[in-house]
Amino acid sequence: MHELGVVIEVIKTVENFARKNALTKIDTLVLQIGELSSMIPRYIEACYPAAVDGTLLKDTKLKIEILPGNAICKKCNKVFNLLENNGNCPNCESKEWDLLCGKEFMIKEIIAF
């Protein structure tokens, strides 16, 4: 489970941001995770409490937003969700597409008091 290591790095990043901006309390951390990324949201949620224990984020709520794995068809230019359509364009059934989004993993928002 590589999610724990990634969460620890996110925590370090947020703590550094908090120190630089004189934040003493963070209420919510919002992460965006693409549905095609290698991060599994339920694993992130599962390891988060242990990872924040003893840190500035110990009482912080975690919110995860899932971003769709969308592609654009090279033949007909239709934008579609890869997972929902098994990698085939629902318009022309082509398997030739360019990935638009879905591999993201980022800190979207740090909500502080």
Steps between C-alpha positions, in 0.01 A plus 500: 500500500691803371217731602642538852828640369315739272272617784804563720651719226169687463499562876856636487402730212194631685695549824766699312226711340341556841829609657580741215154654527479505882203262510444336837187298424391328182139388484483309171741364242351443155676260262412434138567150373448394141313174455787376278777592746693240693358637828204315650275745687381252764864415583578872531205536738603191696860607563428872552420484876827319579702727271373824660532377860731735688511758220342840444234317296396261779147646527464578131214363291596336173283552194571314176363604163515241223583637156369310196728312262399671178642466151431655162450276199756555223246408233181686597619742775244373753603544865416191706578321826748219443383278786130531423564413135773236540747713304277519191343815362124469556438699183713316240643209707857602421777399740716793387482785749706753691477517878360831626488444876478236769858438616513798733595495866515844654429714800203710392429695813620564853221644710633674809364713780 
